[in-house]
Amino acid sequence: MKAYILITVAPGTEKKIKEELKELPQIKEVDIVYGTYDLIAIAEVEGIGELHELVLDTIRQKKEVERTVTLVVAG
């Protein structure tokens, strides 16, 4: 299962969070972007349970992460 995770972080923490996310085995790519979101991460997981754990238990637990939006690839 592939998903795009759009992430808003505290100002000035974009590079720190990018480097931390790159260390996660499920994250295949992560970029800093301009606009509503600060980072876009591409995740590849076995199923919805693993995605749930990645987003809720790992990414959202970082104190610098203010908000996420997860887009699951349909096909």
N, C-alpha and C positions, 0 to 999 in steps of 0.2 A: 504494500500500500504506500502510495506517495502522497505527501501533503506539503503545502506551502504554509509557513507560519509567519504571520506579519506581527512584528513586535515593536512596541513603544517602550522606550527606556528613559530613565532620568537623564537630563541634559549632561553631556560630558562623559557618559559611560558607554557610548556606542562601541568604541574599540575594545574595551575590557570585556563586554558581553559577547562581542563577535568572537574573540579569542577563546572564551570559555565554551561557547557553543560548538566551535570547530573541534573541540576535544571529545564531544559526544559521538559515539559510533553511529547513531541513527541520523545524525546531521551530515548530509552529503555536500552541502554548499551553504554559505551564509554571506550576505552582502549588506553593507551599509547603504541606505538609500535616502533620498530627499523626499519630503512630502509628509503625509499624515503619519506614516510609520517610519521608524528609524532603521530597522533591520528586516530583511526577508531571509528566512531559512528554508531550505528544502530538506525534508525528512523522508526517509524510507524505513518503514516498520512492517512487522509481520501482520498486524491487525489493529483493530480499533482499541483494544486493551493496551497494547504497547504505546500507541499514540496518546491515549489518555494519560498514561504514566509519564511519558516524555513531557507533555505540555503542562499538566497540572502538578505533578510531583517533582519535576526537575526545573523546567524553564520558569514557570510562574512563581516558584519558591525563591528565585533570586531577588534580593531586595531592590535591585535597580530596575527590574522589569515592572512596568506600570500597567501594561495591557497587552493581550495577544488576540489575534484572530486567526483561526485555523481553517484552511481551505483544503478539503480532501479532493484529490484528483479523481474524476468520475470514470475515466477510461484510458 
